[in-house]
């Protein structure tokens, strides 16, 4: 059985990834999210709020059970939040804690536990895919916490991959920016005020002109890439256009 663990599997890219994988025989998906929106005989839901650090710590063991029959095991840290859109200095301090908890701390804990649980299970492909953002590599006004947290996720991925290479574990760690998708996050972005986000008109135009990518399209591309052996010298931090 090919096992996939996907956070944020209730909607958007996470749901599209889960549904795409479940269409393939021999796959099993464990979705980690607050609400279950998928019903399938090979789908298991683990209710969990990734902004609640105590709940994450207390429930991690449920996410990574022993998988002695695994043909492969993949963790996709897909869940992420933009948080409030506004300039630093005009935001509540709790905003930064919330965004970093969901975008960095929870993925780090999940990845750490994945490696602990399956690091010695050699002989099968084991992958951690962290869903990042192009905003990790450029400053976007109004998105400071999001940009910084996704940049931290990229650095975490690159450092962890180096460690796995030094250990010769064969585990692949990647951080991928999936592009501008037509999701609830984009809806949230389009509600921003111009004084809080100077690029609001461009993002509104993307929707108006049908330039947002459907999550299913991105999911299909990501699934096909995940199921191929990693090419020699592949970068750790990638964009979805690198998968073509």
N, C-alpha and C positions, 0 to 999 in steps of 0.2 A: 504494500500500500504506500502511496505517495502522500505524505502528511503535510498540510499547510496550516499555519497559524496566522490569522490576519486580524490586526486591530482595526477598529473603525469599520467593521464589516456590515454595518446596518444601512449604509447609503453611500452614494458617490463612487469613487474609485474602488474603495474597499469592497462594496457590494458587487460591483462589476467584476472584480477579480475573483471573488468567491463563486459567483454564478458561472463565470467562464471556466473555472477549474472543475466545478461540479458536473459540467457537461462532458468531462473526460472520464472514462472508466478508470477505476483503480486509484482514484483520488479521494481524500478525506479532508474536510476543512473544519477547523475550529475557529469560529468567529468570536472576537472579543470586543464587546460594545455594551452600551447601556441597554439597548433594546434589540430584540430579535426580529428580523424582517425577512428571514429566509427559512423556508421549510423544505427539507430534503433528507433522505435517509442517510446520506453520508455527511450531513452538516450537524455540527454540535455548537451550541451557543454557550459562551461563558459570560454572564452579565458582570460588567465591571466598568466603573467610572475611572478613567485614567488620570483624572485630576485629583482623585482622592488617594493620596500616597499611602495612607494606612491600609485602605482596602486593597491596593495593588500589592503591597507587601504580604498581606494575609492570604491572598488568593493566587499568587504566582504558581504555587505547587499544582494547582488545578489545570494550569495552562500547559505544563510541560511534563506529562506523565511518561512513564517508560514506553518506548516504542520498539520492542524487539523485532517486530515484523516489518519495520520500515524499509522501503526501497529508496526513499529520500525523505528529508525533513527540511522544511523551509519556514522561516519566520518572516512575515512582512509587517514591519512597523509602519502602518499606513495612517493611523489616526493622527490628526493634527488640528490645531486651532490658530486662527489669526488673532483672536481677541478683539478688544476695542481698537478702533482706528483713531489715532490722535497723536499729537506730538509729545515727546518726552518732556515732562514738566507739567503737563496738563492731564495726566492719567493717574488713577489710584495705584498705589504700590502693589495692591493685590493682583492687578493686571499682569505684572511681570511674573509673579509667582505662578499664576494660572497657566500662562503660555509656556513657560519653561518646564513646568511639571509635565504637561501633556506632550510637548514637542521634544524634550531632551531627557528629563529624569525618568519618565516611564519607559521610553524606548531603551534607555541605557540599562534599566533594571531587567527588562524583558530580554535584551540581548545577553546580558550577564548570566541570567538564569538559563537561557537556551544553551550557551556555551558550557555551562556547568553540567547541565543535564545530558547533553548529547556530544560533548567534546571528545569522549572516548569511544563513541560509536563509529569507529572507522570503517572504511569499506563502502560507505554509501555517501551520495552527495548531501551536504548540509550547507544551507545558505541562509544568510540574514540579509534581507533587502529593506533598507530604511528609505522611506519616501520623503524626499527633501523638496527643494524649491529653487527656481532660478533666483529668487529673492535672497538666497543664502550668499550669493556672489555679487550683489550690488545693493547699495542703500536705496530704500524706498521710503519716502517720508510718510509718516503715519503708521508705519509697520515696524518700528524699531525692534520690538520684542520678537516678532516673527522672523525678521531677517537674522537677528543675532542667534535665535534658538536653532534655526535651520543651518546656519553656519557652524554652530557647535555640533550639530548632528553629523555634518560632513566630516568634521575633524575627529569626532568619536569613531566614525566608521573607518576612516583612513588609519587611525592609530590601532584600532582593533584588528584590522586586516594585517597590518605589519606584524603585530604580535602573533597572529595565527600562522603567518608565513615563517616567522622565526621558530615556531614550535613544530612546523611541518604537519599541521593538523589536516590540511586539505579543505578547511572550511572557507567558504567564500563570503565576504562581507562587501556589500555595495550600498551606495547612497545615490538615489536617482531622482532627478527633477522631472516630473511627468508632463510638464507643459501646462498651458492654461486650459483648464477643463471646465465644462459647463456643470458646475456643482453648486451646492448651497453656499460654499465659501464665496463664490463669485457673486451670488445674490447679495450676500452681506457686504461685499466690497462696493457694489453699486449703490448702496444706501449711504455711503460716506458723504460728508460735506466737503466742498472744495477747499475750505480753509484747513481741513484735517488731512487732505490727500490730494496733492496737486495733479495726479494722473487720473483723476476720476473720469474725465471725458473720454480718454483713450479706452479705459476698461468698459465703459458703457457702450462705446462704439464697437468693441469686439462682439458683444452680444447682439447689437442691432444688425451687424453685417454677417452674422453667422460664422464668426471666426473662432468661436470656442470649440474645443475638441470634446466629443462625447466620451464619457468615462469608459464605455464599452470598447471604443476604438483603442484607447490607450491601454486598457486592460488586456486586450487580445495581443497587442504588441509586446507587453511586458511578460505575459505568460509564455509566449513563444520563445522569448529571449531567456527567461529563467530555465527553461527545459533543455537548453543547449549547453554543452560544455563551455566554460569560460575561455575565450580566446587568450592566447599568450600575451602578456603585457597589457591587459585591459585595465583601464583606470578604475579606481575605486569610486570616485565621484563622477557621475554620468548625467547626461540629459537624455530624454527619450529619443531625441534625434540621433543619438549615438548608436541606438539599437538597430537602425535601418541598414 
